[in-house]
Amino acid sequence: MSLVRLNIKGISYSQTQSGAYALILSEVDGERKLPIVIGAFEAQSIAIALEKDIRPPRPLTHDLFKNFSDRFNIIVKQVIIHKLVDGVFYASLICESNGKEEIIDGRTSDAIALALRFSAPIFTYKNILEKAGIILKINPEEDVEKSDDALVFEEVPSDASEKNIDEQNDYKNLSLAELEDLLQKAVSDENYEVAAKIRDEISKR
């Protein structure tokens, strides 16, 4: 069976499970997306690994695993999502230590969080993508110049959306120095979602 390489497209709130998130993987040479429901902790860990500018004051579980692996010369070469049973994805980590290769079973969310930290590629089999892959269409009423990267997964409750808009407006009224202070506080408090929003506002300046 042929392998298909995947990239991480984004993370959105899950409509199917309360308190869960949907990790969206996208095939590199195609339009299909592979949504995987993951927990809040794993979603946070993946988001932090994606946000290179945000470093937690203490290592998270996946960071600890990476530090441990580095100390004992273990590397994750690639991650393969190899099975789908009753809506549950199964993944394997292809690891190498001192020239010896090992295959380790792991939850897909954990495997992807580690793949990001090791800069390892993520793959799945073609038959899994054919079975579970979807094509997300852009709203035709939106600007035709918007690319697929601009897709917004509109699964956030309306009250949360209104709160986000208020926060963004508040950030616009602050100075750069004030934003930097807030960013440091958010990181110290391990509130990475807020930290990402503040960082985005700083980047816009």
PyMOL commands that set and color helices and strands:
alter all, ss='L'
color gray80, all
select helices_A, chain A and resi 40-50+61-71+108-118+126-132+148-150+158-172+176-188+192-204
alter helices_A, ss='H'
color red, helices_A
select strands_A, chain A and resi 3-13+21-27+33-38+74-85+88-97+100-107+122-125
alter strands_A, ss='S'
color yellow, strands_A
deselect
rebuild
show_as cartoon
